[in-house]
Amino acid sequence: MKRKLFLFGLCFLIIALALTAQTVSPQRKARVVQHRQTAVSPQVCEINGSAEFCTHLPILKLNTGTQAIPGEDHSHDRILAELTVWDGSQGNRLSDEPAFTTPAAIRYRGNSSLHFDKKSYSLVTLNDEGEKKKQSLLGMAADEEWVLNGPFLDKTLMRNYIAMNVAGQIMDYAPNVRYCELFVDDQYQGVYLLMEQISRSEERINVTEINEKLQKTGYIVRLDRKHDDPEQINTFTDYTYILDVTQAMDVKYPGTEKLTEPLRAFIERDLGEVEKALYSFDYDSRDFGYRQLLDVDSFVDYFIINEFFRNVDAGSYSTYLYRSLGGKVGICVWDFNNMLDNYQEIELPVEGFFMPDKPWFFMLCKDEYFIERVIQRYKLLRQSVLSETALLAMIDETQTYLGPAIERNFEVWGYTFERPHELETDKSWQTGDQAGTVLNEIDRNYLQPLSRNPRTYEEAVNAMKAYLSARGTWMDEHIDSLRHVAHESVNKKYNH
């Protein structure tokens, strides 16, 4: 008995030391958090006294020549546009000399967000010959693939910004983000978040490039909603119906132009072998199970970040996995628009864990080793970047940083504060000629039921803070109960 206690204590100590080392890893690059490191004050434009548009945030302007922008049908078609960037240290005005102008290929992007009134954009920077060209935007490392995320359903304008920056302080990589204000064909569109698209590069996810001789490659794949996508692959989880009919795995690197049939077959086979190990009776074996194949640290952190922020699509949709040749499979965060009770279709209770029901995590959570890593890592992070004090301070700092840009944004999109409550109060539209039109507007633009929509910006921020605090309290009280998920009595039929 004493020997068992000693071995358990030794195992616990090893896990604790590993988690501590992970937290202070010297290899992790310092995160640039815009609101803490910018030198431009929100009050810089007050000195100007001019009626001209002026902002302390960077300005991005897309000139399409009034072309129709594609993408609402989930197509990958793009149009050629011109991107102009202002990023001055004394505020930005459209009459200022821009930092640069570059050709770009653009389309609308998203899933449900494709149909919001405020659009988000996928952006590829080009050279004058129309070829892809790496370009540094707003101080982020040069690359060619970018996302202009338009916070719309998220009335705080902060969810993706907060969560990406928090994740970037915890994980080896999370997409960098920068606030800006956007014009499209001279029309002001409001506050946007420029984001690094998840892609292969030395500064993003640095997987091995294609080995032409061996016809093997490092890869990035995405588990998401099923579309008619040329990069879709058939993996073990798809073949065995572990994924539901709405889900599919797509290859994001190599892209369509480089994804040959031999490379597709290699990725399917390679990823399938990982999944077979995860779903086998040896899944929890140190020598033959998933630990030899997965970067466990990244899966532990992914679990914690998404559970803490109650980001319930994680693990099923917008879920990115990657692997270098000879390396282990890692996982990367993406898309926090729905977090902290901002899920469009339903109100989410503060209580409960959802990650143990997700593909891959369904098996990981049956292993006591993985669950113990999650519990100890969570407790460590709650003393630092995930503490309530740190997170509430970050929200307040970000709101102060956005300053007058918040009011400008809602001069365009402020109708979304009043409209849902008008519709809820006046039910006459339900049987009138406009019933179908109004229902489409509700489905597209508002939280459901309509009573969930905030009436003011301050109400939206306070609701997010309250939910975050309540979620953290519940997690603190119940994190140890995850051990029940991994207990032998629950998992007999899965264990060897």
MOKA-V5786 format. One record per backbone hydrogen bond with DSSP energy under -1.0 kcal/mol. NH is the residue of the N-H (numbers start at 1). CO is the residue of the C=O. Records with the same first field share a line. If there is no record, write none. Layout:
NH = CO / CO
This chain:
5 = 1
6 = 2
7 = 3
8 = 4
9 = 5
10 = 6
11 = 7
12 = 8
13 = 9
14 = 10
15 = 11
16 = 12
17 = 13
18 = 14
19 = 15
20 = 16
21 = 17
22 = 18
23 = 19
24 = 20
25 = 22
36 = 33
37 = 33
38 = 34
44 = 41
46 = 43
49 = 45
55 = 92
59 = 86
60 = 181
61 = 84
62 = 183
63 = 82
74 = 71
79 = 106
81 = 104
82 = 63
83 = 102
84 = 61
85 = 100
86 = 59
92 = 55
96 = 93
99 = 85
100 = 85
102 = 83
104 = 81
105 = 124
106 = 79
107 = 122
108 = 70
109 = 120
114 = 111
115 = 112
116 = 113
121 = 148
122 = 107
123 = 146
124 = 105
125 = 144
126 = 103
127 = 131
130 = 127
133 = 125
135 = 143
140 = 137
143 = 135
146 = 123
147 = 195
148 = 121
149 = 193
155 = 153
157 = 154
162 = 158
163 = 159
164 = 160
165 = 161
166 = 162
167 = 163
168 = 164
169 = 166
170 = 167
171 = 167
178 = 194
180 = 192
181 = 58
182 = 190
183 = 60
184 = 187
185 = 62
187 = 184
189 = 182
192 = 180
193 = 149
194 = 178
195 = 147
196 = 176
197 = 145
205 = 199
207 = 205
211 = 216
215 = 211
216 = 211
218 = 208
219 = 323
220 = 253
221 = 321
222 = 250
223 = 319
224 = 248
226 = 246
229 = 227
232 = 229
233 = 249
239 = 235
240 = 236
241 = 238
242 = 237
243 = 237
247 = 244
248 = 224
250 = 222
251 = 231
252 = 220
253 = 220
258 = 255
259 = 255
260 = 258
264 = 260
265 = 261
266 = 262
267 = 263
268 = 264
269 = 265
270 = 266
271 = 267
272 = 268
273 = 269
274 = 270
275 = 271
276 = 272
277 = 273
278 = 274
279 = 275
283 = 280
285 = 282
289 = 285
290 = 283
292 = 289
293 = 290
294 = 290
295 = 329
296 = 294
299 = 295
300 = 296
301 = 297
302 = 298
303 = 299
304 = 300
305 = 301
306 = 302
307 = 303
308 = 304
309 = 305
310 = 307
311 = 306
312 = 310
314 = 311
316 = 313
317 = 313
319 = 223
320 = 332
321 = 221
322 = 330
323 = 219
327 = 324
329 = 293
330 = 322
332 = 320
339 = 336
340 = 309
342 = 338
357 = 354
358 = 355
361 = 359
362 = 358
363 = 360
364 = 360
365 = 361
366 = 363
367 = 364
371 = 367
372 = 368
373 = 369
374 = 370
375 = 371
376 = 372
377 = 373
378 = 374
379 = 375
380 = 376
381 = 377
382 = 378
383 = 380
384 = 381
386 = 381
387 = 384
391 = 387
392 = 388
393 = 389
394 = 390
395 = 391
396 = 392
397 = 393
398 = 394
399 = 395
400 = 396
401 = 397
402 = 398
403 = 399
405 = 402
406 = 403
408 = 404
409 = 405
410 = 406
413 = 409
414 = 410
416 = 413
417 = 414
419 = 415
422 = 418
423 = 419
424 = 420
425 = 421
426 = 422
430 = 427
431 = 428
435 = 432
438 = 434
439 = 435
440 = 436
441 = 437
442 = 438
443 = 439
444 = 440
445 = 441
446 = 442
448 = 344
452 = 449
453 = 450
460 = 456
461 = 457
462 = 458
463 = 459
464 = 460
465 = 461
466 = 462
467 = 463
468 = 464
469 = 465
470 = 466
471 = 467
472 = 468
473 = 469
474 = 470
475 = 471
476 = 472
477 = 473
478 = 474
479 = 475
481 = 478
482 = 479
483 = 480
484 = 481
485 = 482
490 = 487
491 = 487
494 = 491
495 = 491
